Amino acid sequence: MITSKVTDHHISSAQLAEEVSNLEAGAVVTFSGEVRNHDNNREVSRLTYEIHPTAHIVIQNIAEEVASRHEITGLAVNHRFG
């Protein structure tokens, strides 16, 4: 299973891990990028992301390329904007 999504809604790493979990696989790996509280000695409280109209296509293509290069039983890539 290979899925990708671009959304402005909350993303649950636990839900994604459950979706790709497979007893034939040796691991489930997740990554979550978080906003740091600083940048160049200035306080940061949030980020606002804008996306390119084709972002969903680019992310799907990357997911498919990664899956084709490695023995992956499941892959879910989600990107949040807003």
C-alpha positions as CSV (number, residue, x, y, z in Angstrom):
1,M,0.0,0.0,0.0
2,I,1.4,3.4,-1.0
3,T,-0.6,6.5,-0.1
4,S,0.1,10.2,0.0
5,K,-1.9,13.2,1.0
6,V,-1.6,16.9,1.2
7,T,-4.0,18.4,3.8
8,D,-4.7,21.3,6.0
9,H,-6.0,19.0,8.8
10,H,-4.2,17.4,11.7
11,I,-2.1,14.4,10.8
12,S,-2.0,11.5,13.2
13,S,1.3,9.6,13.1
14,A,-0.2,6.8,15.1
15,Q,-3.0,6.4,12.5
16,L,-0.6,6.4,9.6
17,A,1.6,3.8,11.4
18,E,-1.5,1.6,11.9
19,E,-2.4,1.9,8.2
20,V,0.9,0.6,7.0
21,S,1.6,-1.9,9.8
22,N,2.3,-5.3,8.4
23,L,3.3,-8.5,10.3
24,E,5.6,-9.3,7.4
25,A,7.6,-6.1,7.9
26,G,10.3,-5.8,10.6
27,A,9.5,-2.2,11.6
28,V,7.2,0.8,11.2
29,V,9.0,4.1,11.1
30,T,7.4,7.5,11.5
31,F,8.8,11.1,11.1
32,S,7.1,14.2,12.3
33,G,8.6,17.6,11.6
34,E,7.9,20.1,14.4
35,V,8.2,23.8,14.6
36,R,11.3,25.0,16.6
37,N,10.7,27.7,19.2
38,H,13.5,29.9,17.7
39,D,15.2,30.9,14.5
40,N,18.3,33.2,14.4
41,N,17.8,34.2,18.0
42,R,14.1,35.1,17.4
43,E,11.1,33.5,19.0
44,V,9.0,31.3,16.7
45,S,5.5,30.2,17.7
46,R,4.1,28.9,14.5
47,L,4.7,28.5,10.7
48,T,2.3,29.0,7.9
49,Y,2.9,26.9,4.8
50,E,1.6,27.6,1.3
51,I,1.8,24.8,-1.2
52,H,2.3,24.6,-5.0
53,P,-0.9,23.4,-6.8
54,T,0.9,20.2,-7.9
55,A,2.4,19.4,-4.4
56,H,0.1,16.3,-4.1
57,I,1.5,14.9,-7.4
58,V,5.1,15.6,-6.5
59,I,4.7,13.9,-3.1
60,Q,3.0,10.9,-4.7
61,N,5.8,10.6,-7.2
62,I,8.4,10.7,-4.5
63,A,6.5,8.0,-2.5
64,E,6.3,5.7,-5.5
65,E,10.0,6.2,-6.3
66,V,11.0,5.4,-2.7
67,A,8.8,2.3,-2.7
68,S,10.3,1.1,-6.0
69,R,13.9,1.4,-4.7
70,H,13.3,-0.5,-1.4
71,E,11.4,-3.6,-0.2
72,I,8.5,-1.7,1.4
73,T,5.2,-3.4,2.4
74,G,3.5,-0.1,3.1
75,L,4.2,3.6,2.8
76,A,2.1,6.6,3.8
77,V,3.4,10.2,3.2
78,N,1.3,13.1,4.4
79,H,2.2,16.8,4.3
80,R,0.3,19.4,6.2
81,F,0.0,23.0,5.0
82,G,-1.7,26.1,6.5
